[in-house]
Amino acid sequence: MLSSVVAVSLCATLSAVNASASQDDDWSRDFYWGVASSGYQSEGNAPDSNWKRFVDRSAGKDGVDEYRDSVDFRHRYADDIRLAAGLGVNTYRFGVEWARVEPSPGRWDETELAFYDDVFRQVRAAGMTPMITLNHWVYPGWALDQGGWAETRTADAWLEFSRKIVQRYAGQDVLWVTFNEPLIFLRNEQKVGALDATRYFAAQSNVVQAHRRAYDLIHELDPTSKVTSNQAYITGVNGMADWFFLDQVKDKLDFIGIDYYYGLSIDNWTVFAAASDKFWDVKLQPEGIYYALRSYHNRFPRMPLYIVENGMATDNGKLRDADYTRGDHVRDTVYWLQRAKADGMNLIGYNYWSLTDNYEWGSYRARFGLYTVDALADPALTRRPTDAVPAYQDLVTAGGVPQGYRLNRGPGLCSLVDGLNSCLNPAKVDGPLTPLK
C-alpha cells in the first residue's frame, strides 16, 4: 500500500513537472519586445470614473493638472500603432477601460467597444501580440458610488466586464493582465478619496479574489492564453510587499509580470523622491532590473518572467543628465536583461513604458515616452521622437546590445534592490551575453 502511494505521488510530481515544462515552451514568441500604454492615461475624452472625479475636483491644486484630452489616443490610435510597429516591436500593451464600455450597470456602449475592436485589429494587423490590461486603476463612477473595490459587488461587476472583453478577443494569442500594480492601485484609491483606510483590507481581499476568479474565467474562455498581474517591484522591501497580492495568487499566474523603475544602493538613496512623484529626481540604476529578475527567479525558478513596464522619467522633457540620455538608459537596461538571460533566468519579454508621454496620474510633468508629447502647450499633440527611438529600434533588430558592450552607467556601490542579497551576491559585469530573440 505504501509503495502504491509513493508511486502515485511520484507520477503526479512528474506530470506536474512535465506540464510546467510544456507550459514554458507554449508561447507564440521566442521573445516579446513591446511598448506599453494605458487607457485613461492616454485616450482623452474621459468618461465618468473614479479618476475623472478626482481630477475634476482637484485640477489646479497641489500640482494636479487639467486632464484635457491627454494625448488623444482615442482618435490617434492608428498613428500611434504605426509608430510602435515602426520600432520593430512584436507586442503592444493597451488597456480596455471599463468606464468607457459600460457607462451604467449592464449598459454596454457598442461604439466604444467597436473602438477597442479596431485598436485590437490594427495591433494584430501590424504583426504585434496584444497585451490587454483589464484594470489599470480606473473604473466607472457608478461602481464608485456603490462603494468601489471595498464592495464585493464591484468585483462581481468587474468580472462580468472581463467576461465581455475576453469573449471578444479569445483565441488570438492575447497576453492578459488582470490588475496593473495591485498594491499601488489600492494606495492610489486612498489618494483619490475612493477608499477609506478602515476598508483597505476589504478592498485588498476583493482584488485578490477577483484576480483568482478572473484567471479561471479567462482560461475557461480562452484556454491557450496567458494571464498575469504585473507587480510594481518595491526596491529594498519587495519581499514584504508581495504579501499583499503576489503571494496570494502565485498559483493563478502563467508568468510573473514585473514593473521595475528605481534602484537603491549605499551610494544612491534618491529612490525616496519617487514617493512624492518626483520621478525625475531619482538617479537611475539600470542594474537593479537584474536583481529584480533574480529575486523572482530564485523564488519561482520555472516561472517565465516578463518586464511589463520599465522606463525613464524626465522633468517636462528636460535632459536629466548631460551624459545620460533616454537612449543610453534603454541600452544599459537591455544589457542587464541579456545578462539575466545569460545567467539562466527565464526572461520572455520586455515592454518599454511608454510609447508616448501621457497623463501620469495627476500631472503631465513626468515624461516617460519614447515619443514626447507636450499635452499642455502643443494643441497639435505632436509626437516627437527622443533619442531612444533609434536606440530601441536597433536593440529590437539585433536582439540586444553587442558582445563587449560597455555600460554608460556602471553599477552602484552595494545594491540593495533585493535587500542584502543584491549586495552580497553582485552581478558580474562581463562575460558573454545572450541575445533576446
C-alpha positions as CSV (number, residue, x, y, z in Angstrom):
1,M,0.0,0.0,0.0
2,L,2.8,2.4,0.9
3,S,4.7,1.7,-2.3
4,S,1.5,2.4,-4.3
5,V,1.0,5.7,-2.6
6,V,4.6,6.6,-3.3
7,A,4.3,5.6,-7.0
8,V,1.1,7.6,-7.4
9,S,2.8,10.6,-5.7
10,L,5.9,10.3,-7.9
11,C,3.7,10.1,-11.1
12,A,1.8,13.1,-10.1
13,T,5.0,15.0,-9.4
14,L,6.5,14.1,-12.8
15,S,3.2,15.0,-14.5
16,A,3.3,18.4,-12.8
17,V,6.9,19.0,-13.8
18,N,6.3,17.9,-17.4
19,A,3.2,20.1,-17.6
20,S,5.2,23.0,-16.3
21,A,7.9,22.4,-18.8
22,S,5.5,22.2,-21.7
23,Q,3.8,25.4,-20.4
24,D,7.2,27.1,-20.5
25,D,7.5,26.3,-24.2
26,D,4.0,27.2,-25.1
27,W,4.5,30.8,-26.2
28,S,3.8,32.4,-29.5
29,R,7.0,34.4,-29.5
30,D,10.6,33.5,-28.6
31,F,10.9,36.9,-27.0
32,Y,8.3,39.6,-26.6
33,W,9.7,43.1,-27.4
34,G,7.0,45.6,-26.6
35,V,5.8,49.1,-25.8
36,A,3.0,50.0,-23.3
37,S,0.3,52.4,-22.7
38,S,-2.9,52.6,-20.6
39,G,-6.4,53.8,-21.3
40,Y,-7.1,56.7,-19.0
41,Q,-3.5,58.0,-19.2
42,S,-3.5,58.3,-23.0
43,E,-7.0,58.1,-24.5
44,G,-8.5,61.5,-23.7
45,N,-12.3,62.1,-23.8
46,A,-12.5,60.6,-20.3
47,P,-15.8,59.1,-19.2
48,D,-17.1,59.2,-15.7
49,S,-14.8,57.3,-13.4
50,N,-13.0,57.4,-10.0
51,W,-10.1,59.2,-11.6
52,K,-12.1,61.7,-13.6
53,R,-14.0,62.8,-10.5
54,F,-10.7,63.2,-8.6
55,V,-9.1,65.3,-11.4
56,D,-12.2,67.4,-11.9
57,R,-12.3,68.5,-8.3
58,S,-8.5,68.7,-7.9
59,A,-7.2,70.3,-11.1
60,G,-5.2,73.4,-10.3
61,K,-4.5,72.4,-6.7
62,D,-1.4,70.7,-5.3
63,G,0.2,70.3,-8.7
64,V,-2.8,68.4,-10.3
65,D,-3.1,69.3,-14.0
66,E,-6.3,69.5,-16.0
67,Y,-6.8,66.3,-17.9
68,R,-7.9,67.9,-21.1
69,D,-7.7,65.2,-23.8
70,S,-4.4,63.7,-22.6
71,V,-2.5,62.7,-25.8
72,D,-5.8,61.8,-27.6
73,F,-5.1,58.1,-28.3
74,R,-8.9,57.8,-28.7
75,H,-8.6,59.5,-32.1
76,R,-4.9,59.0,-32.9
77,Y,-4.5,55.3,-32.2
78,A,-3.9,54.3,-35.8
79,D,-0.9,56.6,-36.0
80,D,0.4,55.5,-32.6
81,I,0.2,51.8,-33.5
82,R,2.1,52.6,-36.7
83,L,4.8,54.3,-34.6
84,A,5.0,51.2,-32.4
85,A,5.2,48.9,-35.5
86,G,8.0,51.2,-36.8
87,L,10.1,50.3,-33.8
88,G,10.1,46.7,-34.9
89,V,8.4,45.5,-31.6
90,N,6.1,42.5,-31.7
91,T,4.0,43.3,-28.7
92,Y,1.7,46.2,-27.9
93,R,0.2,46.6,-24.4
94,F,-3.0,48.7,-24.0
95,G,-5.9,48.8,-21.6
96,V,-9.7,48.4,-22.2
97,E,-11.4,51.0,-20.0
98,W,-14.3,49.5,-18.1
99,A,-15.7,53.0,-17.5
100,R,-15.8,53.6,-21.3
101,V,-17.5,50.5,-22.4
102,E,-20.1,50.1,-19.5
103,P,-21.2,53.7,-18.6
104,S,-24.0,52.4,-16.5
105,P,-24.6,49.0,-14.9
106,G,-25.5,46.4,-17.6
107,R,-25.5,49.0,-20.5
108,W,-22.7,48.4,-23.0
109,D,-21.6,51.2,-25.3
110,E,-21.3,49.5,-28.7
111,T,-19.4,52.5,-30.2
112,E,-16.7,52.3,-27.6
113,L,-16.5,48.5,-27.9
114,A,-16.0,49.0,-31.6
115,F,-13.2,51.4,-30.9
116,Y,-11.3,48.8,-28.9
117,D,-12.1,46.2,-31.6
118,D,-10.3,48.4,-34.1
119,V,-7.4,49.0,-31.8
120,F,-7.1,45.2,-31.4
121,R,-7.5,44.7,-35.2
122,Q,-4.8,47.2,-36.0
123,V,-2.4,45.8,-33.4
124,R,-2.8,42.4,-34.9
125,A,-2.6,43.6,-38.5
126,A,0.8,45.2,-37.6
127,G,2.1,41.8,-36.6
128,M,2.0,42.6,-32.9
129,T,0.8,40.5,-30.0
130,P,-1.9,42.3,-28.0
131,M,-1.3,42.5,-24.2
132,I,-4.6,43.7,-22.7
133,T,-4.9,45.2,-19.2
134,L,-8.4,44.8,-17.7
135,N,-7.8,47.1,-14.7
136,H,-5.3,50.0,-14.9
137,W,-6.6,51.7,-11.8
138,V,-9.7,53.2,-13.3
139,Y,-13.3,52.0,-13.0
140,P,-16.8,53.5,-13.6
141,G,-18.3,56.3,-11.5
142,W,-21.3,54.1,-10.8
143,A,-19.1,51.5,-9.3
144,L,-17.5,54.1,-7.1
145,D,-21.0,55.2,-6.0
146,Q,-21.7,51.6,-4.8
147,G,-18.6,51.6,-2.6
148,G,-15.8,50.9,-5.1
149,W,-13.5,48.0,-4.6
150,A,-14.3,47.6,-0.9
151,E,-17.6,46.1,-2.1
152,T,-17.7,42.5,-3.4
153,R,-20.4,43.6,-5.9
154,T,-17.8,45.8,-7.6
155,A,-15.6,42.7,-8.0
156,D,-18.5,40.8,-9.4
157,A,-19.3,43.5,-11.9
158,W,-15.7,43.8,-13.0
159,L,-15.7,40.0,-13.7
160,E,-18.7,40.4,-15.9
161,F,-16.9,43.2,-17.8
162,S,-13.8,40.9,-18.0
163,R,-16.0,38.2,-19.4
164,K,-17.3,40.5,-22.1
165,I,-13.9,41.6,-23.2
166,V,-12.2,38.2,-23.1
167,Q,-15.0,36.7,-25.2
168,R,-14.4,39.3,-27.9
169,Y,-10.7,38.5,-28.3
170,A,-10.4,34.9,-27.2
171,G,-8.3,32.5,-29.3
172,Q,-5.9,35.2,-30.7
173,D,-2.8,34.8,-28.6
174,V,-3.6,37.6,-26.2
175,L,-1.5,38.2,-23.1
176,W,-4.0,39.2,-20.4
177,V,-3.1,41.4,-17.4
178,T,-5.8,41.5,-14.7
179,F,-4.7,44.2,-12.4
180,N,-2.0,46.7,-13.0
181,E,0.2,47.0,-9.9
182,P,-2.5,46.0,-7.3
183,L,-0.6,47.3,-4.3
184,I,-0.1,50.8,-5.9
185,F,-3.7,50.7,-7.2
186,L,-5.0,50.5,-3.6
187,R,-2.6,53.2,-2.4
188,N,-3.9,55.5,-5.1
189,E,-7.5,54.6,-4.3
190,Q,-6.8,56.3,-0.9
191,K,-5.1,59.2,-2.7
192,V,-8.2,59.9,-4.8
193,G,-10.6,59.5,-1.9
194,A,-12.1,56.3,-3.2
195,L,-11.0,54.0,-0.4
196,D,-11.4,54.7,3.4
197,A,-8.4,53.4,5.4
198,T,-10.8,51.3,7.5
199,R,-11.9,49.4,4.4
200,Y,-8.5,48.9,2.9
201,F,-8.2,45.2,3.7
202,A,-11.7,44.5,2.4
203,A,-10.6,46.1,-0.9
204,Q,-7.4,44.1,-0.9
205,S,-9.2,40.8,-0.3
206,N,-11.7,41.7,-3.2
207,V,-8.8,42.4,-5.6
208,V,-7.0,39.2,-4.7
209,Q,-10.2,37.1,-5.1
210,A,-11.1,39.0,-8.3
211,H,-7.8,38.1,-9.9
212,R,-8.1,34.4,-8.8
213,R,-11.6,34.2,-10.3
214,A,-10.5,36.1,-13.5
215,Y,-7.7,33.7,-14.0
216,D,-10.1,30.8,-14.1
217,L,-12.6,32.7,-16.2
218,I,-10.0,33.7,-18.8
219,H,-8.7,30.1,-19.1
220,E,-12.3,28.9,-19.4
221,L,-13.0,31.3,-22.3
222,D,-9.5,31.4,-23.8
223,P,-7.7,28.2,-22.8
224,T,-4.4,28.8,-24.6
225,S,-4.0,32.4,-23.4
226,K,-1.5,33.6,-20.8
227,V,-2.5,35.6,-17.7
228,T,-0.6,37.7,-15.2
229,S,-0.9,40.7,-12.9
230,N,2.1,43.0,-13.2
231,Q,3.8,43.7,-9.9
232,A,5.4,47.0,-9.0
233,Y,8.9,46.0,-7.8
234,I,9.3,47.8,-4.5
235,T,13.0,48.2,-4.2
236,G,14.6,47.1,-1.0
237,V,11.4,45.6,0.6
238,N,9.8,43.8,-2.3
239,G,9.6,40.5,-0.4
240,M,7.3,42.1,2.2
241,A,5.3,44.0,-0.4
242,D,4.5,40.8,-2.3
243,W,2.5,39.5,0.7
244,F,-0.3,41.9,-0.2
245,F,-1.0,40.3,-3.5
246,L,1.5,38.1,-5.3
247,D,1.9,35.5,-2.6
248,Q,-1.8,35.1,-2.5
249,V,-2.2,34.5,-6.3
250,K,1.0,32.8,-7.2
251,D,-0.9,29.6,-8.2
252,K,-3.0,31.7,-10.6
253,L,-0.3,33.1,-12.8
254,D,1.1,31.9,-16.1
255,F,4.1,34.2,-15.9
256,I,5.4,36.8,-13.4
257,G,4.9,40.3,-14.7
258,I,7.3,42.9,-13.2
259,D,7.4,46.7,-13.3
260,Y,10.9,47.9,-12.4
261,Y,12.0,51.5,-12.4
262,Y,14.2,52.5,-9.5
263,G,17.4,51.3,-7.8
264,L,18.9,51.6,-4.4
265,S,22.4,51.3,-3.2
266,I,24.8,52.5,-0.5
267,D,25.7,55.5,-2.7
268,N,22.3,56.2,-4.0
269,W,19.2,56.8,-1.8
270,T,17.4,59.0,-4.3
271,V,14.6,56.4,-4.7
272,F,12.7,58.2,-2.0
273,A,11.9,61.0,-4.4
274,A,9.5,58.6,-6.2
275,A,7.3,58.6,-3.0
276,S,6.5,62.2,-3.8
277,D,6.1,61.6,-7.5
278,K,9.3,63.4,-8.3
279,F,10.4,60.6,-10.5
280,W,12.9,62.7,-12.5
281,D,15.0,63.2,-9.3
282,V,15.7,59.5,-8.9
283,K,19.2,58.6,-10.0
284,L,18.7,55.7,-12.3
285,Q,20.4,52.4,-11.7
286,P,19.7,50.0,-14.6
287,E,21.5,47.1,-12.9
288,G,18.6,46.9,-10.5
289,I,16.4,45.2,-13.1
290,Y,18.8,42.3,-13.0
291,Y,18.3,41.9,-9.2
292,A,14.5,42.3,-9.5
293,L,14.5,39.4,-12.1
294,R,16.9,37.3,-10.0
295,S,14.8,37.7,-6.9
296,Y,11.7,36.2,-8.6
297,H,13.8,33.6,-10.5
298,N,15.1,32.4,-7.1
299,R,11.5,32.1,-5.8
300,F,9.9,30.7,-8.9
301,P,12.7,29.0,-10.9
302,R,10.4,27.5,-13.5
303,M,8.1,30.5,-13.9
304,P,8.6,32.7,-17.0
305,L,9.4,36.3,-16.2
306,Y,8.3,39.4,-18.2
307,I,9.2,43.0,-17.6
308,V,5.8,44.5,-18.3
309,E,7.0,48.1,-17.6
310,N,10.3,49.9,-17.4
311,G,11.3,53.4,-18.4
312,M,12.9,56.7,-17.5
313,A,11.1,59.9,-16.4
314,T,12.3,63.3,-17.3
315,D,11.1,66.6,-15.9
316,N,8.9,68.1,-18.6
317,G,11.2,66.7,-21.2
318,K,14.3,68.3,-19.9
319,L,17.6,66.4,-20.2
320,R,18.2,64.6,-16.9
321,D,22.0,64.3,-17.1
322,A,24.3,65.9,-19.6
323,D,25.9,62.5,-20.2
324,Y,23.0,60.1,-19.8
325,T,20.1,60.2,-22.2
326,R,17.0,58.1,-22.6
327,G,18.8,56.1,-25.4
328,D,21.7,55.4,-23.1
329,H,19.3,54.2,-20.4
330,V,17.5,51.8,-22.6
331,R,20.7,50.3,-23.9
332,D,22.1,49.8,-20.4
333,T,18.8,48.3,-19.3
334,V,18.8,45.8,-22.1
335,Y,22.4,44.9,-21.3
336,W,21.2,43.8,-17.9
337,L,18.3,41.8,-19.4
338,Q,20.8,39.9,-21.5
339,R,23.0,39.3,-18.5
340,A,19.9,37.9,-16.7
341,K,19.2,35.6,-19.6
342,A,22.8,34.5,-19.8
343,D,22.7,33.6,-16.1
344,G,19.7,31.3,-16.6
345,M,16.7,33.4,-15.8
346,N,13.6,32.6,-17.8
347,L,13.0,36.0,-19.2
348,I,10.5,36.0,-22.0
349,G,9.6,39.7,-22.6
350,Y,10.3,43.4,-22.1
351,N,7.9,46.4,-22.6
352,Y,9.2,49.9,-22.6
353,W,6.9,52.4,-20.7
354,S,5.7,54.2,-22.6
355,L,5.3,54.7,-26.3
356,T,4.3,58.3,-25.8
357,D,4.2,60.7,-22.9
358,N,0.9,60.7,-21.2
359,Y,-1.1,61.8,-18.1
360,E,1.0,60.5,-15.2
361,W,-1.8,60.2,-12.6
362,G,-2.4,63.9,-11.8
363,S,0.3,65.6,-13.9
364,Y,1.9,65.8,-17.3
365,R,5.3,66.8,-15.8
366,A,6.8,63.4,-15.7
367,R,7.7,62.3,-19.3
368,F,8.3,58.7,-19.9
369,G,7.6,58.5,-23.7
370,L,9.9,57.2,-26.5
371,Y,7.9,59.9,-28.3
372,T,7.5,63.1,-26.4
373,V,4.2,65.0,-26.4
374,D,3.6,68.4,-24.8
375,A,0.0,67.9,-23.8
376,L,-0.4,71.3,-22.2
377,A,1.5,73.6,-24.6
378,D,1.1,71.9,-28.0
379,P,-2.6,71.8,-29.2
380,A,-1.5,69.6,-32.1
381,L,-0.2,67.0,-29.7
382,T,2.7,66.3,-32.0
383,R,4.7,63.0,-31.4
384,R,8.4,63.9,-31.4
385,P,10.9,61.1,-31.3
386,T,13.5,61.1,-28.5
387,D,17.0,59.6,-29.0
388,A,15.6,56.4,-27.5
389,V,13.6,55.7,-30.7
390,P,16.6,54.7,-32.9
391,A,18.2,53.1,-29.9
392,Y,15.2,50.9,-29.2
393,Q,14.8,50.1,-32.9
394,D,18.5,48.9,-33.0
395,L,18.1,46.8,-29.9
396,V,14.9,45.1,-31.1
397,T,16.5,44.3,-34.5
398,A,19.7,42.9,-33.0
399,G,18.2,41.2,-30.0
400,G,20.0,43.5,-27.7
401,V,23.4,45.1,-27.3
402,P,26.5,43.6,-29.0
403,Q,29.0,41.4,-27.2
404,G,31.6,43.5,-25.4
405,Y,29.1,46.4,-24.8
406,R,30.4,49.0,-22.3
407,L,27.9,50.4,-19.9
408,N,27.2,54.1,-20.0
409,R,26.4,53.9,-16.3
410,G,28.1,51.3,-14.1
411,P,26.6,49.6,-11.1
412,G,26.2,51.5,-7.8
413,L,28.1,50.6,-4.6
414,C,26.4,47.7,-2.8
415,S,23.0,47.4,-4.4
416,L,20.1,47.0,-2.0
417,V,17.4,46.4,-4.6
418,D,16.9,42.8,-3.3
419,G,18.0,43.7,0.2
420,L,21.4,42.5,1.3
421,N,21.3,39.6,-1.3
422,S,22.0,42.0,-4.2
423,C,24.9,43.5,-2.2
424,L,26.4,40.2,-1.0
425,N,25.9,38.5,-4.4
426,P,26.6,41.2,-7.0
427,A,26.1,40.5,-10.7
428,K,29.1,40.2,-12.9
429,V,29.7,42.9,-15.4
430,D,31.5,40.9,-18.1
431,G,31.2,37.6,-19.9
432,P,29.1,36.6,-22.9
433,L,25.6,38.0,-23.4
434,T,22.5,36.1,-24.5
435,P,20.6,37.7,-27.4
436,L,16.9,38.3,-26.8
437,K,15.4,36.7,-29.8
